[in-house]
Amino acid sequence: MHSNEIQTKHASADAATLIAKTAVESSISHPRILLGEDTDLLVLLLYYYTVGSNNLIFKPNHDKKTKSKIWDINKTKVVLGQDMCKVLPIIHAISGCDTTSKLYGVGKVATLKKFIDSPILKELGEVFLKESLVEDVKNSGDKIITFLYGGVPLEGLDILRYKKFANRVLTCKEVIQIHTLPPTTETAAYHSLRAYFQVQTWIGGEEIDPCDFGWLIVNGKLMPIKTTRQPAPLRLLSIIRCNCKTNCDTRRCTCRKHGLECNIACVECRGQSCMNSRHGDIDVEADELFSDSKDVVLQEEVVQLLPMVNEANAMSDELKKKVQFELALISPQARGLKDGKTEVMVKMLNPQTGNEWMWDRSKFINRKFLMQEMYQNYIEGDDDWDLPQEKDPFWEPADTELLLGTVHLHLMSVAHKLDSEETLTITNYKGVELGHIECAIEPCSNKGGPLPEDDFVDSPDELIGQELHFKMKINHARGLPQNIAKSYCQYKVYLDNEYVKTPEVESMNPNFTHEKLFHFKPVTQQLVGYLQDSAIVIEVWGRQKGEGGSKGSSAPTKPPIKAPAKIEKGERGSKGSSAPTKPPIKAPAKIEKKEQQTKKDVGPAKPAVAASSASVSNNDTQNKKMADEVNMYKKKAADSEKKMNEVQQFLANKKNQGVTQISISDLESLLGGSVPSGGSNNSSACTVQ
C-alpha cells in the first residue's frame, strides 16, 4: 500500500467526519474527488470546506444505471453561503439521518428552503451548534418541527397536532392515519435530543452521554427512545390501516412498519388473510425494540424505569459507590420458560470486580427510594449518611444467587429410546456464551440398568401405553466466568412443579456428577408430544466471588518502624562499658548490627504477609536463611569471647604466680582449645606485661 502512496486512517469516532475533514485538508494542496454513498459526507464537506481552496468534487457512488449529480463543493458553498452551510448539519439531522428519526412528510429539500427563507429557523438552529442545556434543545426542537409542519412556533406541537387531526376528520372520508400527523411533544423532544447529539458529534463539539440525549442502554446496546407515552389512545391506534395489495410481508405495509397488526379497517386483507395479522405468521425485524401492540406494557415499563436508572447512576457517581445500573430485557426463554412475556429488569454492575446482580422492577424501585434518602442525607451534611454494607442500598452480597445462563436439551432421542450425550453452550440473556455443559439422557430399565441394543422404537407413538424410564445426567461444566465461586444446575421435567437441583460445586470447571432416574407409567399421547417438541431447560446458577476478587486478600499494612540510629549506638556503648577490663571486641558489634537488621526485616514484617503464596514462600526461605546466618555469627562471637576470657584468666594466673614469660607452645595450646597444665618455659617469645 505504501508503494502506491495509499494512506489509511482509522476512525475512532464518527467515520463520516474523519473522511470529510481528511478530504478538505488534502484539498488545500491538490484538487480532490471524493466518492461516497452517504448524504452525511456532502453535508460535512460543505460545513468544513473553505471557499477558495482547490477544487473538491463529491460524486455519490451509486449503481452505474443510476444517474447521480456531481457536486462541486466550492461552487455549492458559494451559492448557499457560509451562514447556510453552517446550519446544514442541523437541517440534515432534524429532517432525519441514520441516527435520528424521520419526520413523516418533511423532506430535506423542503426543510432547506424553509431555513433559507426564515431567519427564525436559523436562530433556533444555533442552539444545536453550541453547548446547550437539555431543555433549550427540547424547546428549540419543538419550535423548529412545529414550523416545518406549517404551524406557528408559539402554539406548540400538541395544539398543531390536534388541529390537523380535527381538520382531517371533517374533510377526510377515510380512516385517519395517525402517523401522518405531526409528532407529539414527547416524541419531538427525544428526536431533537438525538439530533443535537449527532450534530455535536459531527462538528467536534462537547463530549456528552448519549443516554442524556434520546438514547437508552438495553441489554448493553444503545436503543433510541421513541416516546414517553402512546401517540394516541389504543382504540384510536387500532384503526390505523394499510392499503397493501400484497401479503403485508414487507416494511412497506403501513401497519407492519409502525409495529401494529393489520385489522378490519385494512382495505385488502381486513386483518384476516395476510402475514401481519393474528392469523398469519408475524415476523418483525429483530432490531425492533417494541414489535407490536402487545408490547405496549413493556414499553411503558421501560419508559418508567429509564429516568430512575439515570438517577441511580448519578447518585452512585456522586457518592463514590462504584456501581453502575442499566436496563435489561429478559425474554421468557432466557428465564427458562417456553413462553411468556419479556420482563424489564435492572442490572447492577461492579466494574472493578466484574460482578453483577439482577433486580426485578419492584426491588429496584424500592432500592432507588433508599438511595434517594441516603443521597439527601449526604447533601445535607449528615455525618452518618453512609450506612453499613447490610443496609447500603448500593450493595449486594457477592454470593447472592445469579442466573448465569441456560441450555436446552432436546428429548427426541428419548422418544425413540436412544441414548444422547451432548456438550451444550451456556448462553445468558444477551445470547453471550458463558461456558459449556456436558449432559446426557439415557433410556434404561425400571431399576436403571441398560437396555438391550435392539430395544428402540421407529415411531414415538409405539411408546403409548408402555412404561418409559430414563436417566438424566449432568456431568460437568467447563469455562464458567472467572468471578464465579460456586455453581449448580436446576431443571424441570414434563409436568414437575419442583426443580431438580445438582450439588453446588466450587470451581470454574465444576464436576456435578448428577444423575436422576425418571419413570413414566404408562406413556400418554401428551408425553409423546412433549418428548417430540419440547426440551429440558437446564438453568445454570452461580455465586460470585467477593469484592476483592479472591479469598485471602487483605488491606496494605504499614511498613516496619526502624529504630533510631542513636539508640542502637547507645545500646552498643552501654554493653561495652559494663566490662571495662575486657578489650573492645569488634566482631560482636557487627553481629549486633546484623541482629538488629535481621530483627527489623524478620520481626515486624510477619503481619504484612502478601496474599500471593509464591511471595510467602520466598519470604519464609529468605527469613530462615538470615536467621541461620545470625545464629552462626552468634556462636562464633560467643566462642571468641570465651576464648578471650580464657586467655585473660590464664595471663592473670601467671602474673599471680610471678611468671613474666610464657612459652609459645602454651599460647598455641590455649588458642587451640586446651588449657596448659603449667607448661614449661622453653621459649621466651612472649612477655607478660
C-alpha positions as CSV (number, residue, x, y, z in Angstrom):
1,M,0.0,0.0,0.0
2,H,2.8,2.4,0.8
3,S,4.5,1.7,-2.6
4,N,1.3,3.0,-4.3
5,E,1.2,6.0,-2.0
6,I,-2.1,4.9,-0.5
7,Q,-2.7,6.1,3.1
8,T,-5.2,4.7,5.6
9,K,-6.7,6.2,8.7
10,H,-8.7,4.7,11.4
11,A,-11.8,6.5,12.7
12,S,-12.1,6.2,16.5
13,A,-15.3,8.3,16.4
14,D,-17.6,9.2,13.6
15,A,-16.2,7.9,10.3
16,A,-18.0,10.4,8.0
17,T,-16.5,13.3,10.0
18,L,-13.0,11.9,9.6
19,I,-13.5,11.3,5.8
20,A,-14.9,14.8,5.2
21,K,-12.2,16.5,7.2
22,T,-9.4,14.5,5.6
23,A,-10.8,15.4,2.1
24,V,-11.0,19.1,3.0
25,E,-7.5,19.2,4.5
26,S,-5.9,17.4,1.5
27,S,-7.7,19.7,-1.0
28,I,-5.5,22.6,0.3
29,S,-2.6,21.2,-1.7
30,H,-4.3,19.3,-4.6
31,P,-7.7,19.0,-6.1
32,R,-9.7,16.1,-4.8
33,I,-12.6,13.8,-5.8
34,L,-14.5,12.0,-3.1
35,L,-16.6,9.0,-3.8
36,G,-19.3,8.2,-1.3
37,E,-22.8,7.0,-0.7
38,D,-23.8,8.9,2.4
39,T,-25.5,12.3,2.5
40,D,-23.6,12.9,5.7
41,L,-20.4,13.3,3.6
42,L,-22.0,16.0,1.4
43,V,-23.3,17.9,4.4
44,L,-19.9,17.7,6.3
45,L,-17.9,18.7,3.2
46,L,-19.9,21.9,2.8
47,Y,-19.6,22.5,6.6
48,Y,-15.8,22.2,6.8
49,Y,-14.8,23.4,3.3
50,T,-13.2,26.8,3.0
51,V,-14.1,28.8,-0.1
52,G,-11.1,29.5,-2.3
53,S,-9.3,26.2,-1.7
54,N,-8.5,23.8,-4.5
55,N,-11.4,22.1,-6.2
56,L,-13.2,19.4,-4.2
57,I,-15.7,17.2,-6.0
58,F,-18.2,14.9,-4.4
59,K,-19.6,12.1,-6.5
60,P,-22.2,9.8,-5.0
61,N,-21.1,6.2,-5.6
62,H,-24.4,4.8,-6.8
63,D,-25.2,2.0,-9.2
64,K,-23.9,2.6,-12.7
65,K,-27.5,2.5,-14.0
66,T,-28.4,5.4,-11.7
67,K,-27.6,8.9,-12.8
68,S,-26.2,10.9,-9.9
69,K,-25.3,14.5,-9.7
70,I,-21.6,15.5,-9.3
71,W,-21.2,18.2,-6.6
72,D,-18.6,20.9,-6.9
73,I,-18.2,21.8,-3.2
74,N,-16.7,25.2,-3.8
75,K,-19.5,26.4,-6.1
76,T,-22.2,24.8,-4.0
77,K,-20.9,26.6,-0.9
78,V,-20.7,29.9,-2.7
79,V,-24.4,29.5,-3.8
80,L,-25.7,28.5,-0.4
81,G,-23.5,30.9,1.5
82,Q,-21.4,30.5,4.6
83,D,-24.3,31.0,7.0
84,M,-26.5,28.3,5.4
85,C,-23.6,25.8,5.2
86,K,-23.1,26.4,8.9
87,V,-26.6,25.1,9.7
88,L,-26.6,22.3,7.2
89,P,-25.8,19.7,9.9
90,I,-28.9,20.6,11.9
91,I,-31.0,20.6,8.8
92,H,-29.8,17.1,7.9
93,A,-30.2,15.8,11.5
94,I,-33.6,17.3,12.3
95,S,-35.1,16.1,9.0
96,G,-33.8,12.6,9.5
97,C,-30.4,10.9,9.2
98,D,-29.1,7.4,10.1
99,T,-29.2,8.1,13.9
100,T,-32.3,10.2,14.2
101,S,-36.0,9.6,13.5
102,K,-37.5,10.5,10.1
103,L,-40.2,13.2,10.2
104,Y,-43.2,12.0,8.1
105,G,-43.9,14.1,5.1
106,V,-41.0,16.5,5.8
107,G,-38.2,16.3,3.1
108,K,-34.7,17.6,3.2
109,V,-35.2,20.0,0.3
110,A,-38.3,21.5,1.8
111,T,-36.5,21.8,5.2
112,L,-33.6,23.6,3.5
113,K,-35.9,26.0,1.7
114,K,-37.7,26.9,4.9
115,F,-34.3,27.5,6.7
116,I,-33.2,29.8,3.8
117,D,-36.4,31.8,3.9
118,S,-36.7,32.1,7.7
119,P,-34.2,33.9,9.9
120,I,-36.1,32.5,12.9
121,L,-35.2,28.9,12.0
122,K,-31.5,29.8,11.6
123,E,-31.6,31.4,15.1
124,L,-33.3,28.3,16.6
125,G,-30.8,26.1,14.8
126,E,-27.9,27.9,16.6
127,V,-28.8,26.1,19.8
128,F,-27.8,22.8,18.2
129,L,-24.3,24.1,17.2
130,K,-23.2,25.1,20.7
131,E,-23.1,23.8,24.2
132,S,-26.7,23.9,25.3
133,L,-28.9,22.8,28.1
134,V,-31.3,19.8,27.5
135,E,-34.4,22.0,28.0
136,D,-33.1,24.6,25.5
137,V,-32.6,21.8,22.9
138,K,-36.1,20.4,23.5
139,N,-37.7,23.9,23.2
140,S,-35.8,24.8,20.1
141,G,-36.5,21.4,18.5
142,D,-40.2,21.7,19.3
143,K,-40.4,25.1,17.6
144,I,-38.4,24.0,14.5
145,I,-40.6,20.9,14.0
146,T,-43.8,22.9,14.5
147,F,-42.6,25.4,11.8
148,L,-41.7,22.5,9.4
149,Y,-45.2,21.2,9.7
150,G,-46.7,24.5,8.8
151,G,-47.6,25.7,12.3
152,V,-46.8,28.7,14.4
153,P,-43.8,28.1,16.7
154,L,-45.5,29.6,19.7
155,E,-48.6,27.3,19.6
156,G,-46.6,24.1,20.1
157,L,-46.8,20.7,18.5
158,D,-49.6,19.2,20.6
159,I,-52.0,22.0,19.6
160,L,-50.9,21.8,15.9
161,R,-51.4,18.0,16.0
162,Y,-54.9,18.3,17.4
163,K,-55.8,21.0,14.8
164,K,-54.6,18.9,11.9
165,F,-56.4,15.8,13.2
166,A,-59.7,17.7,13.7
167,N,-59.4,19.2,10.2
168,R,-58.9,15.8,8.6
169,V,-61.8,14.3,10.5
170,L,-64.0,17.0,9.0
171,T,-62.7,16.7,5.4
172,C,-61.5,13.1,5.0
173,K,-63.9,10.2,4.4
174,E,-61.2,7.6,5.1
175,V,-59.7,6.5,8.4
176,I,-57.2,9.0,9.7
177,Q,-53.6,7.6,9.6
178,I,-52.1,8.7,12.9
179,H,-48.5,8.5,11.8
180,T,-49.2,11.2,9.2
181,L,-49.8,13.8,11.9
182,P,-47.1,16.0,13.4
183,P,-45.3,14.2,16.3
184,T,-46.3,14.7,19.9
185,T,-44.2,17.0,22.1
186,E,-42.6,14.0,23.9
187,T,-41.6,12.3,20.6
188,A,-40.2,15.5,19.2
189,A,-38.2,16.1,22.3
190,Y,-36.4,12.8,22.0
191,H,-35.9,13.3,18.3
192,S,-34.4,16.8,19.0
193,L,-32.1,15.4,21.6
194,R,-30.8,12.8,19.2
195,A,-30.3,15.4,16.5
196,Y,-28.3,17.6,18.9
197,F,-26.1,14.6,19.9
198,Q,-25.4,13.8,16.3
199,V,-24.7,17.4,15.3
200,Q,-22.2,17.7,18.2
201,T,-20.5,14.5,17.1
202,W,-20.2,15.9,13.5
203,I,-18.8,19.3,14.4
204,G,-16.5,18.0,17.2
205,G,-18.4,19.7,20.0
206,E,-18.7,18.7,23.6
207,E,-18.4,15.1,24.7
208,I,-21.8,14.1,26.0
209,D,-23.5,11.0,27.2
210,P,-25.9,9.6,24.6
211,C,-28.2,8.4,27.4
212,D,-28.9,12.0,28.3
213,F,-29.9,12.8,24.7
214,G,-32.5,10.4,23.4
215,W,-30.8,7.0,23.8
216,L,-31.0,4.3,26.4
217,I,-29.0,1.2,27.0
218,V,-30.9,-2.1,26.8
219,N,-29.1,-5.4,27.1
220,G,-25.8,-3.5,26.7
221,K,-26.8,-1.8,23.4
222,L,-27.9,1.7,22.6
223,M,-31.5,1.9,21.6
224,P,-33.5,5.1,20.6
225,I,-36.2,6.3,22.9
226,K,-39.2,6.8,20.6
227,T,-41.6,8.4,23.0
228,T,-42.6,8.6,26.7
229,R,-46.2,7.8,26.1
230,Q,-48.5,6.4,23.4
231,P,-49.0,8.7,20.4
232,A,-52.8,8.2,20.7
233,P,-55.3,6.1,22.7
234,L,-55.2,2.4,21.9
235,R,-58.7,2.5,20.5
236,L,-57.6,5.1,18.0
237,L,-54.3,3.3,17.2
238,S,-56.2,0.1,16.5
239,I,-57.8,1.7,13.4
240,I,-54.6,2.5,11.6
241,R,-54.9,0.7,8.3
242,C,-52.9,-0.2,5.3
243,N,-53.8,-0.4,1.6
244,C,-51.4,-3.3,0.7
245,K,-52.4,-5.3,-2.3
246,T,-49.7,-7.8,-1.5
247,N,-49.4,-10.1,1.6
248,C,-48.3,-7.4,4.1
249,D,-45.0,-9.2,4.5
250,T,-42.6,-6.2,4.0
251,R,-41.9,-2.9,5.7
252,R,-44.0,-1.2,3.0
253,C,-47.0,-2.2,4.9
254,T,-48.1,0.8,7.0
255,C,-49.4,-1.3,9.8
256,R,-46.3,-3.5,9.9
257,K,-44.0,-0.5,9.7
258,H,-45.5,1.0,12.8
259,G,-45.5,-2.2,14.8
260,L,-49.2,-2.8,14.6
261,E,-51.2,-5.8,13.4
262,C,-53.4,-5.4,10.4
263,N,-57.1,-5.0,11.4
264,I,-60.6,-4.9,9.9
265,A,-60.1,-1.4,8.6
266,C,-57.3,-2.5,6.2
267,V,-58.6,-2.3,2.6
268,E,-57.4,-5.6,1.2
269,C,-56.6,-8.1,3.9
270,R,-59.2,-7.0,6.5
271,G,-56.7,-8.3,9.2
272,Q,-57.6,-11.9,8.3
273,S,-55.6,-13.1,5.3
274,C,-52.1,-11.6,5.5
275,M,-48.7,-12.2,7.1
276,N,-49.2,-9.3,9.5
277,S,-52.4,-10.4,11.2
278,R,-53.1,-12.8,14.1
279,H,-54.0,-15.4,11.5
280,G,-50.7,-15.0,9.7
281,D,-47.0,-15.5,10.5
282,I,-45.9,-12.3,12.0
283,D,-42.1,-11.9,11.6
284,V,-41.0,-8.5,12.7
285,E,-37.3,-7.4,12.2
286,A,-35.0,-8.3,15.1
287,D,-33.9,-4.7,15.7
288,E,-37.4,-3.6,16.6
289,L,-37.5,-3.0,20.3
290,F,-41.2,-2.9,20.6
291,S,-42.6,-5.0,17.7
292,D,-46.3,-5.0,18.1
293,S,-49.2,-3.7,20.2
294,K,-48.8,-6.4,22.9
295,D,-45.5,-4.8,23.9
296,V,-47.2,-1.5,24.9
297,V,-47.0,-2.5,28.6
298,L,-43.3,-3.4,28.1
299,Q,-42.6,0.0,26.6
300,E,-44.4,1.8,29.4
301,E,-42.2,-0.1,32.0
302,V,-39.0,0.8,30.1
303,V,-40.1,4.5,29.9
304,Q,-40.9,4.5,33.6
305,L,-37.7,2.9,34.8
306,L,-35.3,4.8,32.4
307,P,-35.2,8.1,34.4
308,M,-34.9,6.1,37.7
309,V,-31.9,4.2,36.3
310,N,-30.3,7.5,35.2
311,E,-30.9,9.0,38.7
312,A,-29.4,5.9,40.4
313,N,-26.3,6.2,38.2
314,A,-25.9,9.9,39.0
315,M,-26.2,9.2,42.8
316,S,-23.8,6.3,42.6
317,D,-21.2,8.6,40.9
318,E,-21.7,11.4,43.4
319,L,-21.4,9.0,46.4
320,K,-18.5,7.1,45.0
321,K,-20.3,3.8,45.3
322,K,-18.5,2.4,42.2
323,V,-21.5,0.6,40.8
324,Q,-23.5,1.1,37.6
325,F,-27.1,0.4,36.6
326,E,-28.6,-0.4,33.2
327,L,-31.9,-1.8,31.9
328,A,-32.1,-5.4,30.8
329,L,-34.9,-7.1,28.8
330,I,-35.1,-10.7,29.8
331,S,-37.0,-13.0,27.4
332,P,-39.0,-15.9,28.8
333,Q,-36.6,-18.3,27.1
334,A,-33.7,-16.7,29.0
335,R,-35.6,-17.3,32.2
336,G,-36.0,-21.0,31.4
337,L,-39.6,-20.7,30.2
338,K,-41.1,-21.9,26.9
339,D,-43.3,-18.8,26.5
340,G,-44.4,-15.8,28.4
341,K,-43.8,-12.1,28.4
342,T,-40.5,-10.3,28.3
343,E,-39.6,-8.8,31.7
344,V,-37.8,-5.5,32.4
345,M,-35.1,-5.8,35.0
346,V,-32.3,-3.7,36.2
347,K,-28.7,-4.9,36.2
348,M,-26.3,-3.6,38.8
349,L,-22.6,-3.9,37.8
350,N,-19.4,-3.5,39.8
351,P,-16.8,-2.6,37.1
352,Q,-13.9,-3.3,39.3
353,T,-14.7,-7.0,40.1
354,G,-17.0,-7.7,37.1
355,N,-19.7,-8.9,39.5
356,E,-23.3,-8.2,38.5
357,W,-26.7,-8.6,40.0
358,M,-30.2,-8.7,38.5
359,W,-33.0,-6.8,40.3
360,D,-36.6,-7.1,39.3
361,R,-38.7,-3.9,38.9
362,S,-40.1,-3.8,42.4
363,K,-36.8,-4.4,44.1
364,F,-35.1,-1.7,42.1
365,I,-37.8,0.9,42.8
366,N,-37.6,0.1,46.5
367,R,-33.8,0.4,46.5
368,K,-34.0,3.6,44.5
369,F,-36.1,5.3,47.2
370,L,-33.4,4.2,49.8
371,M,-30.7,5.7,47.5
372,Q,-32.5,9.0,47.4
373,E,-32.7,9.0,51.2
374,M,-29.0,8.3,51.5
375,Y,-28.2,11.0,48.9
376,Q,-30.4,13.5,50.7
377,N,-28.6,12.9,54.0
378,Y,-25.3,13.3,52.1
379,I,-26.1,16.7,50.6
380,E,-27.5,17.9,53.9
381,G,-24.1,17.2,55.5
382,D,-25.2,14.4,57.8
383,D,-22.1,12.7,59.2
384,D,-23.9,9.4,59.3
385,W,-25.1,9.4,55.7
386,D,-23.1,6.4,54.8
387,L,-24.6,3.1,56.0
388,P,-23.0,-0.3,56.8
389,Q,-23.0,-2.8,54.0
390,E,-26.0,-4.7,55.1
391,K,-28.1,-1.5,55.0
392,D,-26.4,0.1,51.9
393,P,-28.9,0.3,49.0
394,F,-26.0,0.3,46.6
395,W,-24.6,-3.0,48.0
396,E,-25.5,-6.6,47.3
397,P,-23.7,-9.7,48.7
398,A,-21.3,-11.2,46.2
399,D,-22.6,-14.7,47.0
400,T,-26.2,-13.8,46.0
401,E,-27.5,-16.5,43.6
402,L,-27.3,-15.3,40.0
403,L,-28.8,-17.0,36.9
404,L,-25.7,-17.3,34.6
405,G,-27.5,-18.8,31.6
406,T,-29.5,-21.7,30.2
407,V,-29.1,-24.7,27.9
408,H,-31.8,-26.6,26.1
409,L,-31.6,-30.4,26.0
410,H,-33.9,-31.8,23.3
411,L,-35.7,-35.1,24.0
412,M,-36.3,-36.5,20.5
413,S,-33.8,-39.3,21.2
414,V,-35.8,-40.4,24.2
415,A,-38.9,-40.6,22.1
416,H,-37.1,-43.3,20.1
417,K,-35.5,-44.9,23.3
418,L,-32.0,-43.9,22.2
419,D,-29.1,-42.5,24.3
420,S,-28.0,-38.9,23.8
421,E,-24.9,-37.3,25.2
422,E,-24.2,-33.7,24.3
423,T,-21.9,-30.8,25.2
424,L,-24.1,-27.7,25.1
425,T,-23.3,-24.0,25.1
426,I,-24.4,-21.9,28.1
427,T,-25.8,-18.6,27.0
428,N,-27.0,-15.6,29.1
429,Y,-30.0,-13.3,28.4
430,K,-28.0,-11.5,25.7
431,G,-27.0,-14.7,23.9
432,V,-23.4,-14.4,25.0
433,E,-21.6,-17.7,25.6
434,L,-20.5,-18.3,29.2
435,G,-19.2,-21.8,29.1
436,H,-20.2,-25.3,28.2
437,I,-22.0,-28.1,30.0
438,E,-21.9,-31.9,29.3
439,C,-25.2,-33.7,29.9
440,A,-26.7,-36.9,28.8
441,I,-30.1,-38.6,28.7
442,E,-30.3,-42.4,28.7
443,P,-33.4,-44.7,28.4
444,C,-33.0,-47.5,30.9
445,S,-34.8,-50.3,32.7
446,N,-37.0,-49.8,35.8
447,K,-34.0,-50.2,38.1
448,G,-31.7,-48.0,36.0
449,G,-29.9,-50.7,34.1
450,P,-29.0,-50.5,30.4
451,L,-31.5,-51.6,27.7
452,P,-30.7,-54.2,25.1
453,E,-29.2,-52.7,21.9
454,D,-32.2,-53.6,19.8
455,D,-34.7,-52.1,22.3
456,F,-35.7,-48.9,20.4
457,V,-38.8,-47.8,18.5
458,D,-39.1,-46.4,15.0
459,S,-42.2,-44.3,15.8
460,P,-42.7,-42.5,19.2
461,D,-46.3,-43.5,19.1
462,E,-45.2,-47.1,19.8
463,L,-44.4,-45.9,23.4
464,I,-48.1,-45.1,24.1
465,G,-49.4,-47.4,26.8
466,Q,-45.9,-48.8,27.7
467,E,-43.5,-47.9,30.5
468,L,-40.7,-45.5,29.9
469,H,-37.7,-45.0,32.2
470,F,-34.7,-42.8,31.6
471,K,-31.7,-41.3,33.4
472,M,-31.0,-37.6,33.3
473,K,-27.2,-36.9,33.8
474,I,-25.4,-33.6,34.2
475,N,-21.7,-34.5,34.2
476,H,-19.8,-31.2,34.4
477,A,-19.5,-27.6,33.2
478,R,-16.4,-26.0,31.7
479,G,-15.2,-22.5,31.2
480,L,-17.5,-20.6,33.6
481,P,-16.7,-16.9,34.2
482,Q,-13.7,-16.3,36.5
483,N,-15.6,-14.4,39.0
484,I,-17.9,-17.4,39.8
485,A,-17.0,-19.1,43.1
486,K,-19.8,-21.8,43.2
487,S,-22.4,-23.0,40.8
488,Y,-25.2,-25.5,40.4
489,C,-27.8,-26.6,37.9
490,Q,-31.6,-27.0,38.2
491,Y,-34.3,-28.2,35.8
492,K,-37.8,-29.4,35.5
493,V,-39.1,-32.4,33.5
494,Y,-42.5,-32.6,31.9
495,L,-45.2,-31.6,34.5
496,D,-42.9,-31.3,37.5
497,N,-43.6,-28.3,39.8
498,E,-40.4,-28.6,41.8
499,Y,-36.9,-28.1,40.4
500,V,-34.4,-30.9,40.4
501,K,-31.1,-29.5,41.7
502,T,-27.5,-30.7,41.4
503,P,-25.0,-30.3,44.2
504,E,-23.4,-26.8,44.5
505,V,-19.7,-27.1,43.5
506,E,-16.8,-24.7,43.9
507,S,-14.8,-24.3,40.7
508,M,-14.8,-22.6,37.3
509,N,-14.9,-26.1,35.9
510,P,-17.3,-27.9,38.3
511,N,-17.9,-31.6,38.2
512,F,-21.6,-32.0,39.1
513,T,-21.8,-35.8,38.6
514,H,-25.6,-35.6,38.8
515,E,-27.8,-38.4,37.9
516,K,-31.6,-38.7,38.3
517,L,-34.0,-41.6,37.3
518,F,-37.4,-40.7,35.8
519,H,-40.3,-43.2,35.5
520,F,-43.5,-42.8,33.3
521,K,-46.2,-45.5,33.8
522,P,-47.8,-45.5,31.3
523,V,-46.7,-43.2,28.4
524,T,-49.5,-41.0,27.2
525,Q,-50.0,-39.1,23.9
526,Q,-49.3,-35.9,25.7
527,L,-46.0,-37.2,27.0
528,V,-45.0,-38.3,23.5
529,G,-45.8,-34.8,22.2
530,Y,-43.7,-33.4,24.9
531,L,-40.7,-35.6,24.0
532,Q,-41.0,-34.8,20.3
533,D,-41.5,-31.0,20.6
534,S,-40.0,-29.8,23.9
535,A,-36.7,-29.6,25.6
536,I,-35.4,-29.7,29.2
537,V,-34.2,-26.2,30.1
538,I,-31.2,-26.5,32.3
539,E,-30.6,-23.4,34.3
540,V,-27.0,-22.7,35.5
541,W,-26.9,-20.7,38.7
542,G,-23.8,-19.3,40.4
543,R,-22.4,-17.4,43.3
544,Q,-19.8,-14.7,42.6
545,K,-16.5,-14.2,44.4
546,G,-16.1,-11.5,47.0
547,E,-15.5,-7.9,46.0
548,G,-11.7,-8.4,46.3
549,G,-11.9,-10.9,43.5
550,S,-10.3,-13.8,45.5
551,K,-10.2,-15.1,49.0
552,G,-7.4,-14.1,51.4
553,S,-6.7,-10.6,50.1
554,S,-6.0,-8.0,52.8
555,A,-5.5,-4.3,53.1
556,P,-1.9,-3.0,52.8
557,T,0.0,-2.9,56.1
558,K,2.1,-0.2,57.4
559,P,5.9,-0.5,56.8
560,P,8.0,-1.7,59.8
561,I,9.2,1.2,62.0
562,K,13.0,1.5,62.1
563,A,14.8,2.1,65.4
564,P,16.7,5.5,65.6
565,A,20.4,5.1,64.9
566,K,21.4,6.9,68.1
567,I,19.6,4.4,70.2
568,E,21.4,1.5,68.5
569,K,24.7,3.2,69.1
570,G,23.9,3.9,72.7
571,E,23.0,0.2,73.3
572,R,26.3,-0.9,71.9
573,G,28.2,1.6,74.1
574,S,26.5,0.5,77.3
575,K,27.3,-3.1,76.6
576,G,31.0,-2.1,76.2
577,S,31.1,-0.1,79.4
578,S,29.8,-2.9,81.6
579,A,33.1,-4.8,81.3
580,P,35.9,-2.2,81.3
581,T,38.6,-4.8,81.8
582,K,37.8,-6.5,78.6
583,P,39.2,-5.2,75.3
584,P,36.6,-3.9,72.8
585,I,35.6,-6.8,70.6
586,K,34.6,-5.7,67.1
587,A,33.0,-8.9,65.9
588,P,30.1,-8.8,68.4
589,A,29.4,-5.2,67.4
590,K,29.0,-6.3,63.8
591,I,26.9,-9.2,64.9
592,E,24.7,-6.9,67.0
593,K,24.2,-4.7,64.0
594,K,23.3,-7.7,61.9
595,E,20.9,-8.9,64.6
596,Q,19.2,-5.5,64.6
597,Q,18.9,-5.6,60.8
598,T,17.6,-9.1,61.0
599,K,15.0,-8.3,63.6
600,K,13.9,-5.3,61.6
601,D,13.5,-7.4,58.5
602,V,12.1,-10.5,60.1
603,G,10.1,-9.5,63.1
604,P,7.7,-6.6,62.1
605,A,7.3,-7.9,58.6
606,K,5.3,-11.0,59.7
607,P,1.9,-9.3,59.9
608,A,2.2,-7.9,56.4
609,V,2.3,-11.3,54.7
610,A,1.4,-10.9,51.0
611,A,-1.6,-12.7,49.6
612,S,0.5,-14.5,47.0
613,S,1.6,-18.0,48.0
614,A,4.8,-17.7,46.0
615,S,5.7,-14.4,47.7
616,V,5.1,-16.0,51.1
617,S,7.3,-19.0,50.3
618,N,10.2,-16.8,49.1
619,N,10.0,-14.6,52.2
620,D,10.0,-17.6,54.5
621,T,13.0,-19.1,52.8
622,Q,14.9,-15.8,53.0
623,N,14.0,-15.2,56.6
624,K,15.1,-18.8,57.6
625,K,18.4,-18.3,55.8
626,M,19.0,-15.0,57.5
627,A,18.1,-16.5,60.9
628,D,20.6,-19.4,60.4
629,E,23.3,-16.9,59.4
630,V,22.7,-14.8,62.6
631,N,22.9,-17.9,64.8
632,M,26.2,-18.8,63.2
633,Y,27.6,-15.3,63.9
634,K,26.3,-15.5,67.5
635,K,28.0,-18.8,68.0
636,K,31.3,-17.5,66.6
637,A,31.1,-14.4,68.8
638,A,30.4,-16.5,71.9
639,D,33.4,-18.7,71.1
640,S,35.6,-15.7,70.5
641,E,34.5,-14.1,73.8
642,K,35.0,-17.4,75.7
643,K,38.5,-17.8,74.2
644,M,39.5,-14.2,75.1
645,N,38.2,-14.7,78.7
646,E,40.3,-17.9,78.9
647,V,43.4,-16.1,77.7
648,Q,42.9,-13.2,80.2
649,Q,42.3,-15.7,83.0
650,F,45.5,-17.6,82.1
651,L,47.6,-14.5,82.0
652,A,46.2,-13.3,85.3
653,N,47.1,-16.6,86.9
654,K,50.6,-16.4,85.6
655,K,51.0,-12.9,86.9
656,N,49.8,-14.1,90.4
657,Q,52.5,-16.8,90.2
658,G,55.1,-14.2,89.4
659,V,55.7,-15.6,85.9
660,T,56.5,-12.9,83.4
661,Q,57.0,-15.0,80.4
662,I,55.0,-17.9,78.8
663,S,56.0,-20.3,76.1
664,I,54.6,-20.1,72.6
665,S,53.5,-23.8,72.9
666,D,51.4,-22.8,75.9
667,L,49.8,-20.0,74.0
668,E,49.1,-22.2,71.0
669,S,47.5,-24.8,73.2
670,L,45.4,-22.2,74.8
671,L,44.2,-20.8,71.5
672,G,43.7,-24.3,70.1
673,G,41.2,-25.1,72.8
674,S,43.2,-26.7,75.7
675,V,44.3,-25.0,78.9
676,P,48.1,-25.5,79.6
677,S,48.9,-27.6,82.7
678,G,51.6,-25.3,83.9
679,G,53.8,-25.6,80.9
680,S,57.5,-25.4,80.6
681,N,59.3,-22.2,79.8
682,N,61.2,-23.4,76.8
683,S,60.7,-20.2,74.9
684,S,60.7,-16.5,75.8
685,A,58.8,-15.4,72.7
686,C,56.0,-13.8,74.7
687,T,56.5,-11.4,77.6
688,V,53.7,-10.8,80.1
689,Q,53.4,-7.1,80.9
